[in-house]
């Protein structure tokens, strides 16, 4: 089938840059003029505005979402013999950090509808870890695809088992639960500003949010080689985890339109819902929440139906992606850490899930093209 129109971009940063060009150039030019490329004034300004956006008392910017996770766990002294509980269906960064620190990631299955960590299974896995001789130390809730994890239940479980709570909010900055922006749902919240995220830099970047002043001070020390009150006062083992000033400048320019972009993402998701519901299983919503819609993920009956759909869509210029083709407990890197427990929901979802393009610069005409492309798939092939 010949493609009459050009392929739809899965992510269109060029369109966003064209729209925000003057603001981006002004911010970057200011950095070039003052020359403070590390911890320049834009970094502090960004931290203040990000904290205000989500209502957290403190924001500490860092060099990536992965480094945010690592700094948060380092600050708690998590290491050898400790169990860190996290969903099996997420990006590798969530699991690799505990291993880098000598701890053991304990994989938990997910809810079949929302894809978020399953609190009931978490309780079971805490018992499993204790029987393995591990110390249960932390639970990482991942706000997968832009929707919040079940934080009320996770906080209750953490309180009963004395676990540190860490929100891996890499995909969900801007989302809300119970009317409150994510950023305060856990004792610490880690955010990523990777370019593809709803609020993305032009390189790696991240941030940590907390209401605890002592934790925030420790995060600032750890991100700068464990410094104390002066540069050569080394109080602890840290890392080089600072956010570049130019990335802070880019994020400040983008922050000005972020609310509008979140609203546009929501509108596109609703249009997809209405147009696709009879063809595929559309995303379930987490109750009493709003999503940042980092990823719009649909479900097919099985892998064969998904593969056929991807090929048919590609022929019509409609891109797609699979997040994630393999749950973490099936990844070779984690074979030695996993206790062999089957996680059937994560395994099944990996064979059925597919993501469609969703970004603020997707036009109404492009959204309509995506929906129209499903008309020829046949309901029996998609559901």
C-alpha positions as CSV (number, residue, x, y, z in Angstrom):
1,X,0.0,0.0,0.0
2,X,1.5,3.3,-1.0
3,X,1.8,6.0,1.7
4,X,0.2,9.1,0.4
5,X,1.2,11.2,3.4
6,X,4.5,11.2,5.2
7,X,4.9,9.0,8.3
8,X,3.7,10.4,11.6
9,X,6.5,11.1,14.0
10,X,6.3,8.9,17.1
11,X,8.0,11.9,18.9
12,X,8.4,15.3,17.3
13,X,10.9,17.4,19.2
14,X,11.6,19.4,16.0
15,X,8.0,20.7,16.0
16,X,8.2,21.5,19.7
17,X,11.5,23.4,19.1
18,X,9.9,25.4,16.3
19,X,7.0,26.3,18.6
20,X,9.2,27.3,21.6
21,X,12.2,28.6,19.5
22,X,12.4,32.2,20.9
23,X,12.0,31.2,24.5
24,X,14.7,28.4,24.1
25,X,17.1,30.7,22.4
26,X,16.7,33.4,25.0
27,X,17.4,31.0,27.8
28,X,20.4,29.3,26.2
29,X,21.8,32.7,25.1
30,X,21.7,33.9,28.7
31,X,23.8,30.9,29.8
32,X,26.3,31.5,27.0
33,X,26.5,35.1,28.1
34,X,27.2,34.5,31.8
35,X,29.3,31.3,31.2
36,X,28.3,29.4,34.4
37,X,27.8,26.1,32.8
38,X,27.8,24.1,36.1
39,X,25.3,25.0,38.8
40,X,24.6,28.4,37.2
41,X,21.7,30.5,38.3
42,X,19.2,28.7,36.0
43,X,19.7,25.5,38.1
44,X,18.5,27.1,41.3
45,X,15.7,28.9,39.5
46,X,14.6,25.6,37.9
47,X,14.6,23.8,41.3
48,X,12.5,26.5,42.8
49,X,9.9,26.4,40.0
50,X,9.8,22.6,39.8
51,X,9.2,22.3,43.6
52,X,6.4,24.9,43.4
53,X,4.8,23.1,40.4
54,X,4.4,19.8,42.3
55,X,4.1,21.2,45.9
56,X,7.2,19.6,47.3
57,X,9.3,21.4,49.9
58,X,12.6,20.7,48.2
59,X,13.9,19.9,44.7
60,X,17.4,18.8,43.9
61,X,18.3,18.7,40.2
62,X,20.6,15.9,39.1
63,X,22.2,14.6,35.9
64,X,19.6,11.9,35.0
65,X,16.6,10.0,36.3
66,X,18.8,7.0,37.0
67,X,21.2,9.1,39.1
68,X,18.2,10.4,40.9
69,X,17.3,6.9,41.9
70,X,20.9,6.1,42.9
71,X,21.3,9.2,45.0
72,X,18.1,8.5,46.8
73,X,19.1,5.0,47.7
74,X,22.6,6.0,48.6
75,X,21.2,8.5,51.0
76,X,19.3,5.7,52.8
77,X,22.4,3.5,53.0
78,X,20.8,0.8,50.9
79,X,23.4,-1.9,50.1
80,X,24.5,-5.5,50.6
81,X,21.8,-7.8,52.1
82,X,19.0,-5.3,51.4
83,X,15.9,-6.1,49.4
84,X,14.4,-3.4,47.2
85,X,10.9,-4.2,45.9
86,X,9.9,-2.9,42.4
87,X,7.6,-3.9,39.6
88,X,8.9,-6.4,37.0
89,X,7.3,-4.4,34.2
90,X,9.3,-1.3,33.9
91,X,12.6,0.1,32.4
92,X,15.9,-1.4,33.5
93,X,17.1,1.7,35.4
94,X,14.8,0.9,38.3
95,X,16.4,-2.4,38.9
96,X,20.0,-1.8,38.0
97,X,20.5,0.8,40.7
98,X,19.9,-1.5,43.7
99,X,22.3,-4.0,42.1
100,X,25.0,-1.3,41.6
101,X,24.7,-0.6,45.3
102,X,25.0,-4.2,46.2
103,X,21.3,-4.7,47.1
104,X,18.9,-7.2,45.6
105,X,16.0,-6.1,43.4
106,X,12.9,-8.2,44.2
107,X,10.5,-8.2,41.3
108,X,6.8,-7.8,42.0
109,X,4.0,-8.5,39.5
110,X,1.6,-5.8,38.2
111,X,-2.1,-5.0,38.0
112,X,-3.4,-6.4,34.7
113,X,-5.5,-3.3,33.9
114,X,-3.3,-0.4,35.0
115,X,0.1,-2.0,34.7
116,X,1.1,-0.6,38.1
117,X,2.7,-2.6,40.9
118,X,0.3,-4.9,42.6
119,X,0.1,-4.2,46.3
120,X,-1.2,-7.6,47.2
121,X,1.7,-9.3,45.5
122,X,4.1,-6.8,47.1
123,X,3.0,-8.2,50.5
124,X,3.8,-11.7,49.3
125,X,7.2,-10.7,48.0
126,X,8.2,-9.1,51.2
127,X,7.7,-12.4,52.9
128,X,9.6,-14.2,50.1
129,X,12.6,-11.8,50.6
130,X,12.7,-12.3,54.3
131,X,12.7,-16.1,53.8
132,X,15.7,-15.6,51.5
133,X,17.6,-13.9,54.4
134,X,17.3,-10.4,52.9
135,X,16.4,-7.3,54.8
136,X,13.3,-5.6,53.3
137,X,14.4,-2.0,53.0
138,X,12.6,-0.1,50.3
139,X,9.7,-0.2,47.8
140,X,10.0,1.7,44.5
141,X,6.6,2.5,43.0
142,X,6.9,3.3,39.3
143,X,4.3,5.7,37.9
144,X,4.3,3.7,34.7
145,X,3.5,5.4,31.4
146,X,2.4,8.6,33.1
147,X,-0.2,7.2,35.6
148,X,0.3,7.1,39.4
149,X,1.3,4.0,41.2
150,X,-1.2,2.9,44.0
151,X,0.5,5.2,46.6
152,X,-2.0,5.0,49.4
153,X,-1.7,1.2,49.5
154,X,2.1,1.3,49.0
155,X,2.5,3.8,51.9
156,X,0.4,1.6,54.2
157,X,2.5,-1.5,53.4
158,X,5.7,0.5,53.8
159,X,4.6,1.7,57.2
160,X,3.8,-1.7,58.4
161,X,7.1,-3.2,57.2
162,X,9.3,-0.2,57.9
163,X,10.2,0.4,54.2
164,X,11.6,3.5,52.6
165,X,9.3,4.7,49.8
166,X,10.8,5.9,46.6
167,X,8.6,7.2,43.7
168,X,10.1,6.4,40.3
169,X,8.2,9.2,38.6
170,X,10.4,9.2,35.5
171,X,7.4,9.0,33.1
172,X,4.9,10.9,35.1
173,X,6.0,14.4,36.2
174,X,2.8,16.5,35.9
175,X,0.5,13.6,36.8
176,X,-1.7,13.8,39.9
177,X,-3.3,11.5,42.4
178,X,-6.1,12.5,44.7
179,X,-5.9,16.0,43.4
180,X,-2.2,16.5,44.3
181,X,0.6,16.5,41.8
182,X,3.1,13.6,42.1
183,X,6.2,14.7,44.0
184,X,5.0,14.1,47.5
185,X,3.5,10.6,47.3
186,X,6.6,9.0,48.7
187,X,9.5,10.0,51.0
188,X,11.5,10.8,47.9
189,X,10.5,11.2,44.2
190,X,12.9,10.7,41.3
191,X,12.1,12.3,38.0
192,X,13.7,12.0,34.6
193,X,14.1,14.8,32.0
194,X,15.2,12.5,29.2
195,X,14.2,14.2,25.9
196,X,11.3,11.8,25.3
197,X,9.6,12.5,28.6
198,X,6.6,14.9,28.9
199,X,9.0,17.5,30.3
200,X,12.2,16.7,28.5
201,X,15.7,18.4,28.3
202,X,18.0,18.3,25.3
203,X,20.1,15.6,26.9
204,X,20.0,13.7,30.2
205,X,18.6,15.3,33.3
206,X,16.7,14.5,36.4
207,X,15.5,15.7,39.8
208,X,14.7,14.6,43.3
209,X,11.8,15.9,45.4
210,X,11.3,15.5,49.1
211,X,9.7,17.3,52.0
212,X,12.6,16.3,54.3
213,X,15.2,19.1,54.6
214,X,17.9,16.7,55.8
215,X,17.4,14.4,52.9
216,X,17.5,17.3,50.4
217,X,20.8,18.5,52.0
218,X,22.2,15.0,51.7
219,X,21.1,14.7,48.0
220,X,22.9,18.0,47.3
221,X,26.1,16.6,48.9
222,X,25.9,13.2,47.1
223,X,25.3,14.8,43.7
224,X,28.6,16.7,44.1
225,X,31.1,14.1,45.2
226,X,30.0,14.1,48.8
227,X,31.0,17.7,49.4
228,X,30.4,19.3,52.8
229,X,30.3,23.1,53.3
230,X,33.1,23.8,50.8
231,X,34.3,22.2,47.6
232,X,37.3,20.4,49.3
233,X,35.4,19.3,52.4
234,X,34.6,15.7,51.4
235,X,32.2,14.3,54.0
236,X,31.1,11.1,52.2
237,X,31.4,9.1,49.1
238,X,29.3,10.7,46.4
239,X,29.1,11.0,42.7
240,X,29.2,13.5,39.9
241,X,25.5,13.9,39.4
242,X,24.9,17.6,38.7
243,X,22.4,19.0,36.1
244,X,24.1,21.1,33.4
245,X,23.1,24.8,33.4
246,X,22.1,24.6,29.7
247,X,19.8,21.7,30.4
248,X,18.2,23.7,33.2
249,X,17.7,26.6,30.8
250,X,16.0,24.3,28.2
251,X,13.7,23.0,30.9
252,X,12.8,26.5,32.1
253,X,11.8,27.4,28.6
254,X,9.7,24.3,28.3
255,X,8.1,24.7,31.8
256,X,6.3,27.8,30.6
257,X,4.0,25.7,28.3
258,X,4.1,22.5,30.3
259,X,0.5,22.8,31.6
260,X,-0.8,23.4,28.1
261,X,1.1,20.4,26.8
262,X,-0.3,18.2,29.5
263,X,-3.8,19.3,28.6
264,X,-3.1,18.5,24.9
265,X,-1.8,15.1,25.8
266,X,-5.0,14.4,27.8
267,X,-7.2,15.5,24.9
268,X,-5.3,13.2,22.5
269,X,-5.7,10.3,24.9
270,X,-9.4,10.9,25.1
271,X,-9.7,11.0,21.3
272,X,-7.8,7.8,21.0
273,X,-10.1,6.2,23.6
274,X,-13.2,7.1,21.7
275,X,-11.8,6.0,18.3
276,X,-10.0,2.8,19.3
277,X,-12.1,1.2,22.0
278,X,-13.9,-1.1,19.6
279,X,-10.7,-2.3,18.1
280,X,-8.3,-2.8,21.0
281,X,-8.1,-2.7,24.8
282,X,-7.5,1.0,25.6
283,X,-5.6,2.1,28.7
284,X,-7.4,1.7,32.0
285,X,-7.3,4.8,34.2
286,X,-6.0,4.8,37.8
287,X,-8.8,5.9,40.0
288,X,-8.9,9.6,41.2
289,X,-5.9,10.5,39.1
290,X,-4.7,12.4,36.0
291,X,-2.0,11.1,33.7
292,X,1.0,12.8,32.1
293,X,0.5,10.4,29.2
294,X,4.2,9.7,28.5
295,X,3.0,6.6,26.7
296,X,-0.4,5.6,25.4
297,X,-0.3,1.8,25.6
298,X,-3.0,-0.5,24.1
299,X,-3.4,-4.3,24.3
300,X,-3.9,-7.0,21.7
301,X,-5.1,-10.5,22.2
302,X,-1.6,-12.0,21.7
303,X,1.8,-11.4,20.2
304,X,0.7,-12.6,16.7
305,X,-2.1,-10.0,16.6
306,X,0.2,-7.3,17.8
307,X,2.8,-8.1,15.1
308,X,0.2,-8.1,12.3
309,X,-1.1,-4.8,13.5
310,X,2.3,-3.2,13.7
311,X,3.1,-4.2,10.1
312,X,-0.3,-3.0,8.9
313,X,0.1,0.3,10.7
314,X,3.7,0.8,9.5
315,X,2.5,0.4,5.9
316,X,0.1,3.4,6.5
317,X,2.8,5.6,8.0
318,X,1.7,5.0,11.6
319,X,4.6,4.2,14.0
320,X,4.4,2.2,17.1
321,X,6.7,0.9,19.9
322,X,6.7,-1.9,22.5
323,X,7.2,-0.9,26.1
324,X,8.3,-3.5,27.2
325,X,9.0,-6.6,25.1
326,X,10.4,-8.5,28.1
327,X,9.8,-8.1,31.8
328,X,12.9,-7.5,34.0
329,X,12.9,-10.9,35.6
330,X,13.4,-12.4,32.2
331,X,16.4,-10.2,31.3
332,X,19.8,-11.9,31.4
333,X,21.3,-9.2,33.6
334,X,18.9,-10.0,36.4
335,X,18.9,-13.8,36.3
336,X,21.2,-14.0,39.2
337,X,19.1,-11.7,41.4
338,X,15.7,-13.2,40.7
339,X,14.4,-16.0,42.9
340,X,12.6,-17.8,40.0
341,X,9.1,-16.8,41.0
342,X,6.8,-16.6,38.0
343,X,5.2,-13.2,37.4
344,X,2.4,-14.1,35.0
345,X,0.8,-10.8,34.5
346,X,4.0,-9.0,33.6
347,X,4.8,-11.9,31.3
348,X,1.4,-11.8,29.5
349,X,1.3,-8.0,29.1
350,X,4.8,-8.0,27.5
351,X,3.4,-10.1,24.7
352,X,0.3,-8.0,24.1
353,X,1.2,-4.3,24.7
354,X,1.9,-1.7,22.0
355,X,2.3,2.1,22.3
356,X,1.0,4.7,19.8
357,X,2.4,8.2,19.1
358,X,1.2,10.7,21.7
359,X,2.9,14.1,22.1
360,X,1.7,17.7,22.4
361,X,2.6,18.5,18.8
362,X,0.5,15.7,17.3
363,X,-2.1,17.4,15.1
364,X,-5.8,16.5,15.0
365,X,-5.3,15.3,11.5
366,X,-2.5,12.9,12.6
367,X,-4.6,11.6,15.5
368,X,-7.4,10.9,13.0
369,X,-4.9,9.1,10.7
370,X,-3.9,6.8,13.6
371,X,-7.4,6.0,14.4
372,X,-8.4,5.4,10.8
373,X,-5.5,3.0,10.3
374,X,-7.2,0.6,12.8
375,X,-10.3,0.4,10.7
376,X,-8.8,-2.1,8.4
377,X,-7.3,-4.3,11.0
378,X,-10.5,-6.2,11.9
379,X,-11.8,-6.4,15.4
380,X,-11.0,-10.1,15.6
381,X,-7.3,-9.5,15.0
382,X,-7.0,-6.7,17.5
383,X,-8.9,-7.7,20.6
